[in-house]
Amino acid sequence: MVQTMLRRNHFHSVDPSRNRHRFYRITECTTLFGEKVLRVEYGRIGTDLLKAREEVFTDDFARSLRFHELVKVRGRRGYHLVHQA
């Protein structure tokens, strides 16, 4: 249960020759109870099906470090930033 979104990056990886149309969304947020959460959603572009996971952190610095680490990994795997909020 997420209450406040702090930052979100949305990535796409499209390669029609390999039938690859993927998205990856990373969101920094805070829950109703004040927990610092990093929510990751990913799946195929154009479908309603997606997978999601959440990582809970004890402080903002650790969450921000993990956020930047995931952004870096997505870039190395061929994903391109399409939206940043």
C-alpha positions as CSV (number, residue, x, y, z in Angstrom):
1,M,0.0,0.0,0.0
2,V,1.8,3.1,-1.3
3,Q,0.9,6.6,-0.2
4,T,3.4,9.1,-1.4
5,M,5.4,8.8,-4.7
6,L,8.7,10.6,-4.5
7,R,10.4,9.7,-7.9
8,R,9.6,7.4,-10.8
9,N,11.5,6.4,-13.9
10,H,9.9,4.5,-16.8
11,F,12.0,2.5,-19.2
12,H,11.3,0.7,-22.5
13,S,13.3,-2.0,-24.3
14,V,12.0,-2.6,-27.9
15,D,13.5,-5.0,-30.4
16,P,10.9,-6.1,-33.1
17,S,13.4,-8.6,-34.7
18,R,13.4,-10.5,-31.4
19,N,9.7,-9.8,-30.6
20,R,10.9,-7.9,-27.5
21,H,8.6,-5.2,-26.2
22,R,9.3,-4.7,-22.5
23,F,8.8,-1.9,-19.9
24,Y,10.4,-1.4,-16.5
25,R,9.2,1.1,-13.9
26,I,11.1,2.1,-10.7
27,T,9.3,4.2,-8.1
28,E,10.6,5.6,-4.8
29,C,7.7,6.0,-2.4
30,T,6.6,6.1,1.3
31,T,3.9,3.9,2.8
32,L,1.1,5.1,5.1
33,F,3.3,3.9,8.0
34,G,6.3,5.9,6.9
35,E,8.3,3.0,5.5
36,K,10.7,3.9,2.7
37,V,9.8,1.6,-0.3
38,L,11.3,1.0,-3.7
39,R,8.6,-0.5,-6.0
40,V,9.7,-2.2,-9.3
41,E,7.1,-3.1,-11.9
42,Y,7.9,-4.8,-15.2
43,G,6.3,-6.7,-18.1
44,R,5.4,-6.6,-21.7
45,I,4.3,-3.3,-23.3
46,G,0.7,-3.3,-24.3
47,T,-0.6,-5.9,-21.8
48,D,-2.4,-5.5,-18.5
49,L,-0.2,-8.2,-17.0
50,L,2.8,-7.0,-15.0
51,K,5.0,-8.2,-12.3
52,A,5.8,-6.1,-9.2
53,R,8.0,-6.3,-6.2
54,E,8.7,-3.9,-3.3
55,E,11.9,-3.5,-1.3
56,V,11.6,-1.8,2.1
57,F,14.5,0.3,3.4
58,T,15.4,1.8,6.8
59,D,16.7,5.1,5.4
60,D,16.4,7.4,2.4
61,F,20.0,7.1,1.5
62,A,19.9,3.3,1.1
63,R,16.7,3.5,-1.0
64,S,18.2,6.2,-3.2
65,L,21.4,4.2,-3.7
66,R,19.4,1.1,-4.8
67,F,17.3,3.3,-7.1
68,H,20.4,4.6,-8.9
69,E,21.8,1.1,-9.0
70,L,18.7,-0.3,-10.8
71,V,18.7,2.6,-13.2
72,K,22.3,1.9,-14.1
73,V,21.5,-1.8,-14.6
74,R,18.5,-1.1,-16.9
75,G,20.8,1.1,-19.1
76,R,23.3,-1.7,-19.4
77,R,20.6,-4.1,-20.5
78,G,19.4,-2.0,-23.3
79,Y,16.5,-0.1,-21.7
80,H,15.9,3.5,-22.6
81,L,14.4,6.1,-20.3
82,V,11.0,7.3,-21.7
83,H,9.5,9.1,-18.7
84,Q,10.8,10.6,-15.5
85,A,8.7,12.1,-12.7
